Structures are given as structure tokens and as C-alpha cells.
Amino acid sequence: MVATASSWHLLASVGSSLDAFFNAVRTFFENLADVHWTALVFALALHFCHVCCRSRGWFNTLRAAYPYERFRFRRILGAYVAGVGINSVVPIRGGDVVKIYLAKHSIAGSRYPAVTSSFFVESLFDTTIGAFVMLFAITQGVLPSPPKLPSLPAFDLAFYAEHYRFTLFLITALSVGLLVLYAFLSVRAVVFWNNVKQGVVIVRDFPRYLRQVAAWQAGAWAFRFFSFYFMLEAFNVGASARNALLAMSVQALSTLTPFTPGGAGAQQALLVYVFRDIAPRTTVLAYSVGQQIALAAFNATAGLTALFLMVGHTDFRRIVRLGREEEEVEGAA
């Protein structure tokens, strides 16, 4: 009986989240005539510049890992764009597998552990800047407090906040699992760890890291900030530095649990709460869905185009399958 009640409660939470999202979609189409299209196009152009800067930093990381191999930036850019595009429409980070697969096949003699671990270099700068963005949002006092999370119409947020014991258990289990995996691999696979260290070798040369990775990521964050700024302008929420930073913090929070593409549902709930005193609810809903649809459509179009130019087809599921199979074979070897 308890299990049945929990199942019904879970289904009700999912249904509430989906209802909130589709209500926001309807609101978006009702307010479509009010969109400032010039600002929207400019925002998407800035977003693409953001992706290009990030891919350049990743290219420099891989070039440091494989200094004796010749490979072109446009191949790494294509892999990055394809990965971002697929992550926009597929949950559970399926685009990352495509990104790694395409990059690995663009660099002769490369290995999956090295290419995968190169993402860690990117996360160093992102974590630092992201922490400052979140700190700013916290100081503004607009984010919902933990007791209010279960009442938000978003399954991802409500479920984990309401079942806090399960959340703590999940975090603990994942941490212990990673430690066990680390101990197992460190004993059984020395070659694996040498490849992992190869992917982050640029960090050892800190001036080079600052010049070739951090500088490009700083540019990417600047483009991202102005992209959010013009998105807010396009959907009449009110373009300002404060609002752009708040929107960036909301996006980061809504994608912590990547069970829906782009954090759909959670992002709408958070934006309505955060901008409750800044713009009318219907305007915020139109913005939340409009921004997500515009970015997803743009990313998916660019990603599938990049995928077609690199491999001659757009069947990303086939790429995901091949990438996982090759990684398993390489790991077994």
C-alpha cells in the first residue's frame, strides 16, 4: 500500500511538472506577436560565439594532450557543436558521447579516457565562475528556499526536495561508488590512468592554461551573458545585468538533474519564482519557453548540420551506440 501511494504521488508530481511546462508553451504562442525578433537573432548569434569560444578552449586542451598529432580546429568545433545540439533535445547528456566519439576519431592515436578527461579542464573555470554567479543570485534573495522547493511545479526539483533522505542516500552512494571505482581502476589499469592524466596535461603548465583555455572560456562566459541579456530583451522581461545573471543562475540550477532536455519544467518553475517581482507571470512563462525553444531549435539545427558534415548522416543514436561500444572495447583491452 505504501509503495502504491508513493507511485501515485510520483506520477502526480510528473504530471504536475508536464502540465506546468505545456501551460508555459501555450502562453508562449499566445505572446508570440510581442517577441522582438532582432534581439532574438542577436542573442542566438552571441550564443553561437559562446559555443565557438568553448570549443576553441577544448581544442587547445586536446592539442596539449596530443602535441605530435595534427588535427584541425574545425573538426573539434564540429564535434562540440554536434554534442551541444544533441544535448538540447536528448536527456541524460547523450550529446557528450557524440562529442567524445567525433573528437576521438578526429585525432589519430587518441584514446577515450584522455578525450573524456579533457572535459575536466573545462570544468575548472566553469565551476569557479558559476559559483560567483550563484553567489550573486543568493545575495539577491530571490531563489526559493529548500522548504519551498516541493511546492514548485517541477518534478525534478520537487521530488528531490521532498524526498531529502533519498537524495542524501543517492549522493552518498554515488560518492562511495566513485571512490570504489577509483580504487579499483588505480590498481587494475595503470595505462588507463596515464591516458586520463594525458587529457589534463595542460593544467600543469598554468600560464599556458590561462592563455589558451581560461581566456577563451572567459570570452565564452561574456558572450553567454550578453546572449541572456538580449533574450530577456526579446521576450520583454527587462534586459539588465542583474536579470541576465539571475537567468544564468536559474539555467545552472535547472540542469543539475539532467532528466529532461535543457531542464524543461524545472527551468519554467524557477524563472517564474525568481522573476515574480520583475515581470508578469505570463511574460516570464513566455520568456522561459521561448528561450528554451529558440536555443534548442538553433542548437539542434547546428548540431545535426555539423554531424552530417562530419560523418555523412544525422543518425546520432547510431553514433551514441558506436561510441559506447568502442569505449567498452577499449576499456576491456
N, C-alpha and C positions, 0 to 999 in steps of 0.2 A: 504493500500500500504506500509506503514511504517512497519507494522507487518510482511508482506510478505518479504520485503527486509531484515529485521532482521533475519527471519527464514532462508532465503537463506544464509545469512552471517554466521549464526550459523552452518548450515550444511557444509558450505565450510571450516570453522575452524576445525570441527570434521574430515572432510575428509583429510585435510592437516596434522593433527596430526597422523591419521592412516597411511597415506602414508609414513610419516617420520619413523614411527615405523617399518612398513614392509620393507622399504628400508634398515633399520638397520639390520633386520633379514636376508635379503638376503646377506648383507655384512658379517654378522657373519658366515654364512655357507660357503661363499667363502673363508674365512680365517680360517676355522676350522682346517686345517692341521698345522697351526702355533701355536696352543694352547699348552702350557706347562702343560701336564696332571698331573704331580707330584705336581706342585704348586697348581693346581686347587683342587686336592684331599685334600691337606693340608689345603687349605683355607676353604673348606667345613667342615673339621674336627674341625677347630677352630671356625667356625660358630656354630656348634653343642655345643661346650663347652660354647659359649656365651649364647645360649638358656638355657643350664643346670644351669648356674650361675644365670640367671634371675629367673628361676623357683624356685631355692633354696631361693632366697630372698623373693619371693612371698609366699612360704611355711612358712617361718618364720613369715611373716606378718599375715597369717591366723592362725598360731599356737598361736600367741599372742592374736588374736581376740577370739579364742575358746580354752582356756588353759585346759579345763576339758574334751575335746573330743580327742579321739585317732584316728589319721588318718596318713596315710603313705605318705612319700615324693614321692614315685613312682607314686601315684595317681595324685598328683598335677603336677608332671613333665609331666605325660601323658596328662593332661588337657591343660597344657601350650603348649606342642609340637603340639597337635591337633589344638589348636587355631591359632598358628603361621602358620601351614601348610595350613589351610583353608583361612587365610588372604592373603596368597601368590597367590591364584587363584581366590578368590571371592572378589569383591569390597565392599565398604561400611562397612568394618570391621565386616563381618558376623562371622569370626572366634572368635571374642570376646564373642559372645553369646554362642558359643560352649564351650569356655574356662570356662565361668562362670557356665554354666549348669553342666559340668563334675565336677568342683571343689565343687559346692554346693552339689551334690549327693555323694561326697566323704567324706563329713564332716557331721556327724549326728547332727541334730538340728540347722544347719546353715540356714541363710536367704539371699535372693538375694541382698537386699540393703547392707548388710555387706560385702558380697563377691565382689560385684561390687565396693564399695567404697575403697576396699583394693588396687585397681589399682592406686588410688591417691598417696599412699605411694611410689609406684614405680616411679611415675612421678616426685617426688620431686628431686631426684638425677639426673634423666634423663634431666630434664629441665635445671638444673644448668650446667651440663657438656655439654649438647647440645648448650647452649648459648656461652660457651667458644669456641666450635668447629666452630660455625657460626661466632663468632667474629674474629677468626683466618682467616677464608675464606674471610671476608670483608676486613681485613687488607692487604690481598694479592692482592686486586684489580682485581680479575678475575671473580667475579659474575656479571651477567648482571644488568645494572641499570634499574629502573622501566620503563623509556621510551622505552627500547629495548625489554621488555617482549612481547608486542603484535606481534613483528616480528618473535618470535621463533615459530618453527613448532610444537607446543604442545597446544592442545585445552585448558587444564586446566589452564595453565599459561596465554595464550593469551587472553582467554575470560575474566578472572577476571581483568587482567591488562587494557584491552581496555575499559571494562565497569566498570570503577572505581567507578562511582556513585552507581551502583547496588551492587558492592562489599561492599562499606561503608554502604549501606542500609541493606544488609544481615547481616553484623557484628553487626550493631546496633540492628536489630530485634532479632537476637539470644541472644544478651546480655540482652535486655529488657525481652525477653521470659524467660530466666533463672532466672532473678530477680523475675518475677511474679510467676514462678513455685516455687521458693524458699519460697516466702511469703505465697503462698497457702498451701504448704506442711508443713511449720513450724507451721501453725495454725491448720491444719486438721489432721496431722499424727505425733504425738509425738513419737509413737512407731517406726515409720519409721526412724526418725532421731536418735533415740537411736541405731538402728541397723547400721545406717551409721557411727556413731561415733565408734561403736564397731569394724568396719573394719579397722580403722586407729589408734587404741589404742596404737600400738607400738611406734608411734611418740611421745607420752607423756613420754616415757622412752628413752630419747635421746641417752644415752650410748648404750642401747640395740639396738636401731635403727641403730646406726653407726656400731655396731659389727655384727648384724645379717641380715641387709638389705643393707646398703650403701657399706659395704665391699664386699659383693657378687656382687653388681651392678658395683663396680669399676673393679672387675675381669672380669665381662661381657663386659665392655667397652674396656678393654685391649684385650680380645680375639677378639672383633669386629674389633678393629683397625688392628690387625695382619691378620685377615681374609681379610680385604680390601687390605692390603699390598700384600698378596700373590695372590689375584685376579688380581691386576694390573700386577704382575709378570707373571701370567699365560697367560694374553692376550697382553703382550708386550707393555704396555703403559709406564712402567717405575716405578718400586717399590721404593718408598721413603716415609719418614714420611710425608712430605708436600703433596704429591699426595694422600696418604691414607686419610689424614684429609680433603682434598678437596672433595674426593669421598664421604666421610661420610656426609659432609655438603650438597652435591647435593642430596643424598638419602633423607635426612631430608626435604629438600625443596620440592622435587617432591612428597612426600606423605602427604603434608599438606592438599590437597584436594583429599581424597581417593575415586575418582570416577572410577579409573581403578586399577586393581590388581598391587600392587607394584609401582604405579605411572608410569605405562608404557606410553611412549610418552613424558611426561614431563621430565623424567629422561634422555632419549636419547638427547633431545634438550639441556638440561642444561650441560650434560657432554661434548658434542661437543663444546659448547661455553667455558666452563671452561678450558678444556684441549687443546684449539685451538693452543697454542704456545708450547705445550709439546709433542704432538704426532700427526701423520697424522690423518685426519678426518676418513678414513676408519678403522684405528686401534682403534680409540676411539669408533666408532659405533659398531665394533665387540666386544669390551670390554663391552659396555653398555648393549647390548642384551645378550651376553654370560654370563655375571654375573647374569643378571636377570633370564635367563632360568635355569642356574645351581642352583641358590638359590631356585627358585620356584619349580623345579623338586625335589630337595632334601627335601625342607620343606613339599611339598605335600605328598611325599612318607612316610616321617617320621610321618606326621600328620595323614594320613589315617591308617597307621600301629598302631599308638597309639589309634586312635578311635576304630579300630577293637578289639584290646586287651582289651579295657575298656568296650565297650558296645556290642561287638559281630557282628557289621556291620559297613559299611563305608558310610551310608546314612546321610551325615552331614546336608542336608536340613531338614530331619526329626528331628534332634537334635535342629536345629535353631527354628523350629516351636514349639517343645515341650518346649524349654527354654522360648520363648516369651509368650506362653500360661500360663506356670506356674508362670512366673513373674507377668503377669496381674492378675491372680487369687490371688496370694499372696498380691499384692498391693491393690486389692479390699477388701480383708479380713482385 
